Amino acid sequence: DGEQVFDAYLKIGRDGMVTIAVPQAETGQGAWTGLAQIAADELGAAWEQMAIEPAPPGDTYNNALFGTRLTAESSSIRAFHAPIARAAGDARGMLVRAAAARWAIDADECGVGGGFVRHGGKMLSFADLAEDAGRLR
């Protein structure tokens, strides 16, 4: 409740918090931070908006390099960069489309950064757009 799921890896709350599900254990090498940075950069979120949660059980979160859920051999970034970046990019696209629909403009005219979609002097936060964007699947 209070969160819009965009993908198995990413959800945005009504408060604007972007949470990514990370299936790898954090063993002090910064995998969680690195994956959150990848998501924030691709999404256009402010770093302060980012949160991590352990991914729930399920084959969706298997490490592609090993075919099972395993944290080993410095594989966290290599195995999960693509799916997390794709989830963030898809969510960014949906947020932009939702903002463009509200403003009755073309989505290509919008920019994203710092947790906002912008057009000219107008801006809408991810929190304001999450529910509408989540319906654009």
C-alpha positions in Angstrom: 0.0 0.0 0.0 1.3 3.4 -0.9 3.8 2.2 -3.5 3.6 1.7 -7.2 5.4 -1.4 -8.5 7.0 -0.7 -11.9 9.0 -4.0 -12.2 10.2 -6.8 -10.0 13.2 -4.7 -9.3 11.7 -1.2 -8.8 8.9 0.6 -7.0 8.1 4.2 -6.2 6.2 5.3 -3.1 3.7 8.1 -2.7 6.5 9.8 -0.8 8.8 9.7 -3.8 11.1 7.0 -2.4 12.4 4.7 -5.1 13.1 1.2 -3.7 15.1 -1.3 -5.6 15.0 -5.0 -4.8 18.5 -6.5 -4.7 18.9 -10.2 -4.7 22.5 -10.2 -3.8 23.9 -10.2 -0.3 25.8 -7.1 0.8 29.2 -8.4 1.9 30.9 -5.0 2.3 32.0 -4.6 -1.3 29.3 -2.0 -2.1 27.1 -4.0 -4.3 23.9 -2.5 -2.9 25.3 1.0 -3.2 26.5 0.4 -6.8 23.2 -1.1 -7.9 21.3 1.8 -6.3 23.5 4.2 -8.1 22.9 2.5 -11.4 19.1 2.8 -10.8 19.2 6.4 -9.7 21.3 7.4 -12.7 19.1 5.7 -15.2 15.8 6.8 -13.5 16.9 10.4 -12.9 16.2 10.1 -9.2 17.9 12.1 -6.4 20.2 10.0 -4.3 18.3 10.8 -1.2 15.2 9.2 -2.8 16.9 5.8 -3.1 16.3 2.8 -0.9 17.3 -0.9 -1.0 15.4 -3.9 0.1 16.4 -7.6 -0.2 14.6 -9.2 -3.1 12.0 -11.8 -2.2 12.4 -15.5 -3.1 11.8 -16.3 -6.7 13.6 -17.3 -10.0 13.2 -13.7 -11.3 16.1 -12.8 -9.1 18.5 -15.6 -10.0 22.1 -14.6 -10.8 22.3 -15.1 -14.5 26.0 -15.9 -14.3 25.3 -19.0 -12.1 21.7 -19.8 -12.9 20.7 -19.7 -9.2 20.5 -17.1 -6.5 24.1 -16.7 -5.4 26.4 -13.9 -4.4 29.8 -14.9 -5.5 32.9 -14.0 -7.6 32.2 -10.3 -7.7 29.1 -10.9 -9.9 26.6 -8.5 -8.3 27.1 -5.6 -10.7 27.8 -7.8 -13.8 24.7 -9.9 -13.2 22.2 -7.2 -12.1 23.3 -4.1 -13.9 21.2 -4.8 -17.0 17.9 -5.8 -15.3 18.1 -2.9 -12.8 19.0 -0.4 -15.4 16.2 -1.7 -17.7 13.7 -1.4 -14.8 14.8 2.1 -14.1 14.7 3.2 -17.7 11.3 1.7 -18.2 10.0 3.5 -15.1 11.6 6.8 -16.3 9.8 6.4 -19.6 6.4 5.8 -17.8 6.9 8.8 -15.5 7.7 11.0 -18.5 4.7 9.8 -20.4 2.5 10.5 -17.4 3.8 14.0 -17.0 3.5 14.7 -20.8 -0.1 13.5 -20.7 -0.9 15.9 -17.8 0.7 18.8 -19.7 -0.7 17.8 -23.1 2.8 17.8 -24.7 5.0 15.3 -26.4 7.1 13.2 -24.0 10.2 14.0 -26.0 9.9 17.6 -24.7 10.4 16.5 -21.1 13.6 16.2 -19.1 14.2 14.2 -15.9 16.5 14.8 -13.0 16.6 15.0 -9.2 13.4 13.1 -8.9 11.3 15.4 -11.1 10.0 15.4 -14.7 10.4 18.9 -16.1 9.2 20.9 -19.1 10.1 24.6 -19.3 9.4 26.0 -15.9 7.0 23.3 -14.9 7.9 20.2 -12.9 6.2 17.2 -11.3 7.8 14.9 -8.7 8.1 11.2 -9.0 5.7 11.0 -6.0 3.1 13.0 -7.9 3.4 10.8 -11.0 4.0 7.3 -9.7 0.3 6.1 -9.7 -0.5 7.5 -13.1 2.8 6.2 -14.5 2.3 2.7 -13.1 -0.9 2.4 -15.1 0.9 2.9 -18.4 2.2 -0.6 -18.8 
